[in-house]
């Protein structure tokens, strides 16, 4: 907390960002708010409900901004995220997008259901349905979505027939209520080419359309068809099967999405999430070491992009838990100077930090906690 309180002393000081204790997770509020407004306007124009995925930001402050802009509710990947965000503020509707299975987790789900309005959770197995039905037998009915496997076999009903069987199982329990289906094509989100990504999503959406038709024929027409993501939302809207978007990374725009052509005829969302690091050593010509390594930046999405504080095209290499290397031939780096990095993958990077340092240019205007950091259970 000492590091956080020292940074809090910089709030409101012009140029105070340059004095941050680093590495620091930095949020460009104006860019983020433009991203939020743009996605909200898109969803409204297309007649789609917006349910942003809070696994991206894990922040009640950002969730409130999304809700104020018109979002129906939020998604949470894990029960712990939902608990943390519900406890931190009023959220009208939360969808937990991963199955809640163990007895202790289901007991927590019952408690959360009693404390919140509009809670929903996905299911993909009849044993889970029966366990939830028993736990909620003496409580208000729990709303469920059937998770549909998009083909990667991570979670989800494996066939249209399995989805119909699950719907029948849910319908047999008064303590449960079927609201619709979830379909998230995670593998397709980061296909760099718009045309190739569109072709992949068209094929998968045709499959989803068939599942929806089978459920409807069996007497279970889905009220909610939830899914999509930042990489496919424009295509999803065009195809017209989803009626609720689970977009997440648009709010920040990490480098994984930055290298993708997200739109057919428009610019990508703006980078809003950054990590400020400081040069702590520069004794080798053309190279410097910064104080941000594996503990400050996710490593599953490539390497960060150097945005400021070094020549354009400066390379970055990870050099261990605490350090990263900057590579720029013939450049003389300034010892102690600050460098700004665009993060490779926003969700796990956020989970490495306690707080967002919210900035307007070089001024720190606020510090927000990462409300659900570490809530992976």
N, C-alpha and C positions, 0 to 999 in steps of 0.2 A: 504493500500500500504506500510505502514511502516514495517509490518511483512515480506512482500515480499522483500523489499529492504534490510532488514537485512540479509535475507537468500542469497540474491544475492552476498553479500560480501564474502560468503563462497566459491564461484565458484573457482575451481582450487586449493583450499587448501587441501593438503593431510590430510585425516581424517576429513575433514570439515563436512561430513554428520553427525557426532556425535554431532555437535553443532547446528544443525537445530532447529529453532523454531518449536515446535510440537503442534498438530499433523500435519504431512507433508505427502502429496501424493508423493510417490517416484517411479521412473521409472528406472528399470535396463535396460539401453539402449542395452547392448550386448545381453541379453536374448530376448528382444523385436525384435531386428533385426534378430536374428536367427529364431524366430517365423515367421516373415514376409517373410524371404527368403524361409523357408520350405513350407509355404502355396503357395507362388508364383510358386515354382518348382512343387508342386503337381498339381496345376491348369494347368500349361504349359504341364506337362507330360500327363494329361488326355484330353488335347484339350479343356479346359473350360475357358471361360472368368471369370475374377475375379473382383468383385465389392464390396470391403469391406464396411461394415456398419459403418459409422462414428458416429452413435449414441453411440457406445462403447467408443470412445476416445474423440470426439468433438474437435479435434486438427488439425489445418492446418499443423503443423510440422510432425505429424504422417501420415496424409493423403499423404503428399508429399513423404515420405519414401515408402509408399505402391504403389504409382503411379510409382515411380522410379524403383520399383521392378517388374513392369509389369502389374499392375492393370489397367483395362479399364477405370474405374471411381470410384465413391463412391456412397454409399447410405446415405441418411439422413432420419431420422424418421419424422422430422417436417420441415415445411417451414423455421422457424427461424434458425434452424441448417444450412440449405442450404444457407440462406442469409449470415450468419456469415462466413462460410467457403469460399463462393465465394468472399466475400469482402476482405478476408484475403490473398488470393493467387489464382493462376491460377489452376483451377480444370477442366479437359477436359470434364467431363460428370457427372452429378448429377441426381440420381433417388430419388425422394421423395416417400417414401414407405407408407405413410398414405394419405388418401384423403384430398384435399384442397377444402373447401366447402363454407365458408362464403364469402360475397361480398367483404369485406375488404381484406381478405386473398387472394382471387383471383386477386384483383388489385395488391397486392404485387407480386403475381406469375407472372403477366404480366411484371412487372418491372424487376424481376429477369431474366425472359426469354430474355428480351432485352439486358441484361448485360452479359449473359453467353452463352456458346455453349453447345449443347448436353443435355439440361434440359429435364427430363421426370418426369411424375407424374402418380400415380395409380388412377384408378376410379373403383367404384363398383355399381354406381346407375345412372340411366338415367337422373335424374334431375341434377346431378353434371355434366354429359356430356354436357347437354344443356347449363348450366350456363358457363362452360368453353368455349364452342363453341361461345357463344355470346361475351364473354370478349376478345377472340382472333380473332374476325372477321376481324379486320383491322391490324393484326400482322402476323408474320411468324407462320406457323402451329405449334401447340404444340404436342409433342410426348406423347402418353399415353400407359400404360400397364393396362390390366384388372386384377384387384386383384381377386384371386379365394379363396373363403372361404375353409380352410383346415379342417373345421369341428368344430371349436370352436365358430363360429358365432360372432366374434369380428368385422371383416371387410371382404369384399369379396363377389363376386357374389355367390349366394347360390346354383346354379345348373348349369350343362352344358347348359341348355336351356337359363338361365339368362345370361350366358357369351356370347352366340351367339346373343341374343337380344342386349346386350351392344355393341358388335362388329358392328352390323348393325346400331345402333344409331350413333356410332362414324363415321362410313363410310359415313353417310348422311351429315356430316359437313365438308366443305373444310378447315376449320380452325384447324382441328384436324387430327392427323395421328396415327393409331393403329400400335404399334411396337411389341406387344406380351402380355405375361401374367406374373403375379407374384404369387408365391405359397410358403408361409412361414409357416412351421409346427413348431410353437413355443413350443407347449406342448411336443413334442417328443424329443426336443434337449437335455434335461437333464435326460432322462431315463438312469440310471446308467449302466445297463447291455448292452453290445454291441449287444448281440443276441436279446434281447427284443426290443432294439431301432431299430435294423434292421427290425424286423418283423413289427413293427408299421409303419416304413417309407415305406416299400414295399407295404403295404396296401394303404397308402395315395397316393403313387406315381402311383399306378394302377388307382386310381380315377383321378389324374391329367392327366395321359395318355389318359383317356377317354375324358376329357375336350378338350385337344389339338386335338384329332381326330375329335370331333364334330365341333370345330372351323375350322379345315382344310376342312372338308366336306362342310361347309357352305361358303367356299371361303376366309377364314381368317386364313391361316396358320401362327402361331406365329413365327416371326423372333427371338424374345428373349423369353426364358423361364427361368425366374430369381427366385431364392429362395435358400433354403437350409440354413445351418448355421454351426457353429463350431462343434456341436454335431453330425451332420449327413453328413458332406461333403464327407467323404470317401464312404459312402453308396450311396449318391446321384450320385456321379460320376460313380459308378458301375451300377446303374440302368439306366442311359443314357437318362433321359427325360430332366432334367435341362441342359441348356447350359451356365448358368451364376450363379456364387455362390455369395451369400450375407453374407459371413462369417464375424463375428465381433470380438467376444471375444477371438479368437485364439491369437490375438496380445498381450493380457495381461494374460490370463488364471486365472480366479478367482476360488474360492474354489467350487462354484457350478459346474463348469466343472472339477475341480480337482478331485472330487470324482467319476467322470464318466470314464468308459473305452472308450475313444474316438476312438481308433484304434483296429482293430482285432489282428494285430501282430506288434505293435510299441508303443513306449512310448508317453505319452501325450506331448502337448506343454509345454514350460517352464513358471513357474510363473515369471512375469515381473513387475506387478503392486502391490505395497506394501504401507502400511501406517506405518510410523515411529511414535511411541508414546513414552512418557516418564513417568516413575514411579514418581508420585507426592505424594504418601502416601503408607507406608508399616508398619503400626503399629500393624497389626494382624498377628500372625504366619501363614505361608502358604498362605498368601494373599497379594496382592498389588493392588493399584489403578493407572490406567494410564489416561492420559489426552485426550483419544479418546473415544467418545461415539456415540450417535445417530447422532450428527452433523458432524462426521468425517467418518462414516462407514455406508453403507447401512444395513438395518435390514431385508430385504425381502429374503435373501439367507442364513439364518442361522447365525452363528457367525464366526468371523475371526479365522484363524489358526495362532497360535504363531509360527513364523519362526525362530526367533533369539532373544537373550537377556534374555531367561528364559529356564528352563529345558524342554527337549523334552516331549511332552504330556501335557504341561501346558494348563489348560482350560481358556476360556474367557467367561465372562458374561457381558452383557450390564448393566450399572448402572446409566443410565440417559443420558441427553443431552450431557454432557461434559465428562463423565467418563465411563471407562470400568474396570472390575475386572479381575485379573489374579489369578488362583487357582493352587497351587502346594504344596501338603502336605509336611510339614517339611522343605520347602525351605526358606532360608533367602534372601529376595529380597534386592537389593541395591537401596537406595533412590537416585533419580535423574538419574538413568541409563535408557538407551534407549531400547525399545522393538520393533521388526519388525513384522508386521501382514500381512498375505495374506488376501486380501479383500474377503468378501462373494460373492458379486455381483458387477462386475466392473462398469457397465453403471451408475447406480444411485450413486455409491460412487464417481466417477469422477465428477459428477454434484454438489457435495458438496464442491469442492475445486476450487480455482482460478488458480492453477498452478501445473505443474509437476516439481518435483525436479529430474532432470535426473542425474543418478549416474553411476560411474564405481567403483564398490566396495564401499569403504568408502569415495570416492571423489565425490563431486558435480561438474559435468562438464557443466551443463547448467540448465536454468530454462525456461520452455515453458508455455505459457498461455494456459488455457483450453478455446480455442477460442469461442466455442459455448455454454459455461456454461449458463444454465438457459434459453436457447432459445427454449422454449417448445411451442411457439405459431407460 
